[in-house]
Amino acid sequence: MNPPVRLLVCDDHAVVRAGLLALLASAGDIDVVGEAGSGEEAVTLAARLRPQVVLMDLQLGSGIDGVEATKRITADPDGPYVLVLTTFDTDADITRAIDAGATGYLLKAERPEELFAAVHAAAAGRTVLSPPVASRVMAQMRAPAPRLTDREQEILARLSEGLGNREIARALFISEATVKTHLGRIYDKLGVDTRAGAVATAKERRLLR
């Protein structure tokens, strides 16, 4: 019989972590060796505890997010695999997580058995994706979504909130001229020529985080 998979859980909500720990304990063949409440803590514990898999949330409140934590953890060639567990299934989040080195991307709506199986698959280095995520990845491969930079994502998000150029500039501590330059690039990538068109297209393609 194989030994239990050594797992580190990272989620910034204590109640969610407690629920996950109780659920994972019921699996019998998964050993939770630690829990982290932030991206920085996950990176530190991954290096110290040497788990086989890190179960990583994407949105982690203050500090680095799950994507950056994943990037730092997987930078170690002898480090653990990272399995993302999140509620977010936008193209932008999926692409960023996979680019950062995540082995799998699972949605929190999955059944417990699917989570257990995904942990074991990740420990073996196999890619595992929730069905909706797999569908989105396949759709991207057939018709790749525009790749927006982090700054373009930030500006697009403010745009969707109805902010004007001056308000966006103040919120992001950049000049209005810089905002206009980024907007021009966003319009080009999305194939639109208006603010409303950019927001509508971004929502349709699920590019907004």
Backbone hydrogen bonds, N-H to C=O, Kabsch-Sander energy under -0.5 kcal/mol:
donor,donor_aa,acceptor,acceptor_aa,energy
5,V,29,D,-2.2
7,L,5,V,-0.6
7,L,31,D,-2.8
8,L,53,V,-2.3
9,V,34,G,-2.2
10,C,55,L,-3.0
11,D,36,A,-2.2
14,A,12,D,-0.6
17,R,13,H,-2.5
18,A,14,A,-2.5
19,G,15,V,-2.1
20,L,16,V,-2.6
21,L,17,R,-2.9
22,A,18,A,-2.2
23,L,19,G,-2.3
24,L,20,L,-3.2
25,A,21,L,-1.9
26,S,22,A,-0.9
26,S,23,L,-0.8
27,A,24,L,-1.3
28,G,24,L,-0.6
28,G,25,A,-0.6
31,D,5,V,-3.1
32,V,30,I,-0.7
33,V,7,L,-2.4
33,V,31,D,-0.8
34,G,7,L,-0.9
36,A,9,V,-3.1
39,G,64,I,-0.7
42,A,38,S,-2.0
43,V,39,G,-2.1
44,T,40,E,-2.1
45,L,41,E,-2.9
46,A,42,A,-2.4
47,A,43,V,-1.5
48,R,44,T,-1.7
49,L,45,L,-3.4
50,R,46,A,-1.0
52,Q,6,R,-2.2
53,V,6,R,-1.9
54,V,81,Y,-2.5
55,L,8,L,-3.3
55,L,53,V,-0.5
56,M,54,V,-0.8
56,M,83,L,-2.5
57,D,10,C,-1.6
60,L,58,L,-0.7
66,G,58,L,-3.2
69,A,65,D,-2.3
70,T,66,G,-2.3
71,K,67,V,-2.3
72,R,68,E,-2.2
73,I,69,A,-2.4
74,T,70,T,-2.7
75,A,71,K,-0.7
76,D,73,I,-1.1
79,G,76,D,-2.3
81,Y,52,Q,-2.5
83,L,54,V,-2.9
83,L,81,Y,-0.5
84,V,82,V,-0.6
84,V,104,G,-2.4
85,L,56,M,-2.8
86,T,106,L,-2.3
91,D,206,R,-1.4
92,A,206,R,-0.9
94,I,90,T,-2.5
95,T,91,D,-2.7
96,R,92,A,-2.4
97,A,93,D,-2.4
98,I,94,I,-2.4
99,D,95,T,-2.7
100,A,96,R,-1.6
101,G,97,A,-0.5
101,G,98,I,-1.1
102,A,97,A,-2.2
103,T,82,V,-2.4
104,G,82,V,-1.3
105,Y,128,V,-2.2
106,L,84,V,-3.3
108,K,86,T,-2.1
110,E,107,L,-2.0
114,E,111,R,-0.7
115,L,111,R,-1.7
116,F,112,P,-2.6
117,A,113,E,-2.4
118,A,114,E,-2.2
119,V,115,L,-2.2
120,H,116,F,-1.9
121,A,117,A,-2.3
122,A,118,A,-2.8
123,A,119,V,-2.2
124,A,120,H,-1.2
125,G,122,A,-1.9
126,R,121,A,-2.8
128,V,103,T,-0.8
130,S,105,Y,-2.2
133,V,130,S,-0.5
134,A,130,S,-2.9
135,S,131,P,-2.2
136,R,132,P,-1.7
137,V,133,V,-2.6
138,M,134,A,-2.4
139,A,135,S,-2.2
140,Q,136,R,-2.3
141,M,137,V,-2.0
142,R,138,M,-1.9
143,A,139,A,-2.6
148,L,146,P,-0.9
153,Q,149,T,-2.3
154,E,150,D,-2.2
155,I,151,R,-2.5
156,L,152,E,-2.5
157,A,153,Q,-2.3
158,R,154,E,-2.0
159,L,155,I,-2.4
160,S,156,L,-2.1
161,E,157,A,-0.8
161,E,158,R,-0.5
162,G,159,L,-1.7
163,L,158,R,-1.9
168,I,164,G,-2.6
169,A,165,N,-2.6
170,R,166,R,-2.2
171,A,167,E,-2.4
172,L,168,I,-2.1
173,F,169,A,-0.8
173,F,170,R,-0.5
174,I,169,A,-2.2
179,V,175,S,-1.9
180,K,176,E,-2.5
181,T,177,A,-2.1
182,H,178,T,-2.4
183,L,179,V,-2.6
184,G,180,K,-2.2
185,R,181,T,-1.7
186,I,182,H,-2.5
187,Y,183,L,-2.9
188,D,184,G,-2.0
189,K,185,R,-2.4
190,L,186,I,-2.3
191,G,187,Y,-1.3
192,V,187,Y,-2.1
198,A,194,T,-2.0
199,V,195,R,-2.3
200,A,196,A,-2.6
201,T,197,G,-2.5
202,A,198,A,-2.3
203,K,199,V,-2.3
204,E,200,A,-2.3
205,R,201,T,-2.4
206,R,203,K,-0.8
207,L,202,A,-3.1
208,L,202,A,-0.6
